[in-house]
């Protein structure tokens, strides 16, 4: 006949029940690993954004410096051209005589 079930009695389990119990035990660990991977991906994306923004800032600074250099060179060339024009004018001024009658 059958015996009554006591706390010390072991019951045979089916293979499916064992698999389900193992999945339940492993599920928090799997969830943790999945969350950790997602966080790593997010951190990598943030780092890439920061690196890109730093690169663009460096490019902007370099472009501004180049523009400033070009403007300085243009101003210097304009000043040099004005000085040359003034010198030519002063040279021409005394080199001929304009007599009107």
C-alpha positions in Angstrom: 0.0 0.0 0.0 1.0 3.6 0.0 2.6 5.4 2.8 1.6 8.8 4.0 3.7 11.8 2.9 6.0 13.1 5.6 8.5 16.0 5.5 11.3 13.4 5.2 9.7 11.7 2.2 11.4 12.3 -1.1 9.2 12.4 -4.2 10.5 11.6 -7.6 10.4 14.6 -9.9 9.9 14.7 -13.6 12.6 16.0 -15.9 10.5 19.0 -16.9 10.0 20.0 -13.3 13.7 19.9 -12.7 14.4 22.0 -15.7 11.8 24.6 -14.6 13.3 24.8 -11.2 16.8 25.3 -12.6 15.5 28.0 -14.9 13.9 29.8 -11.9 17.2 29.6 -10.0 19.2 30.8 -13.0 16.8 33.5 -14.1 17.9 36.3 -11.7 21.5 35.6 -12.8 20.6 35.8 -16.5 18.6 39.0 -15.9 21.6 40.5 -14.1 23.9 39.6 -16.9 21.5 41.1 -19.5 21.2 44.3 -17.5 24.9 44.5 -17.1 25.4 44.1 -20.9 22.9 46.8 -21.6 24.6 49.2 -19.2 27.9 48.5 -20.8 26.5 49.3 -24.2 25.0 52.5 -22.9 28.3 53.5 -21.3 30.2 52.8 -24.6 27.7 54.9 -26.5 28.1 57.8 -23.9 31.9 57.5 -24.2 31.6 57.7 -28.0 29.4 60.8 -27.8 31.9 62.5 -25.5 34.8 61.6 -27.7 32.9 62.9 -30.8 32.0 66.1 -29.1 35.6 66.6 -27.9 36.8 66.0 -31.5 34.3 68.5 -32.9 35.3 71.1 -30.3 39.0 70.6 -31.2 38.1 71.0 -34.8 36.1 74.2 -34.1 38.9 75.6 -32.1 41.4 74.8 -34.9 39.2 76.3 -37.5 38.7 79.5 -35.4 42.5 79.8 -35.0 43.0 79.3 -38.7 40.4 82.0 -39.4 42.1 84.4 -37.0 45.5 83.7 -38.6 44.0 84.4 -42.1 42.4 87.6 -40.9 45.7 88.7 -39.4 47.5 87.9 -42.6 44.9 89.8 -44.6 45.1 92.8 -42.4 48.9 92.8 -42.5 48.9 92.4 -46.3 46.3 95.3 -46.6 48.5 97.5 -44.3 51.6 96.5 -46.3 49.8 97.4 -49.6 48.6 100.8 -48.2 52.2 101.6 -47.1 53.5 100.6 -50.5 50.9 102.8 -52.2 51.8 105.7 -49.9 55.5 105.2 -50.7 54.8 105.1 -54.4 52.7 108.3 -54.2 55.5 110.1 -52.3 58.0 109.0 -54.9 55.9 110.1 -57.8 55.1 113.4 -56.2 58.6 114.7 -56.5 59.7 113.0 -59.7 57.8 115.2 -62.2 57.0 118.8 -62.5 53.5 119.9 -63.4 53.4 123.4 -65.0 50.2 124.9 -66.0 49.9 128.1 -68.0 
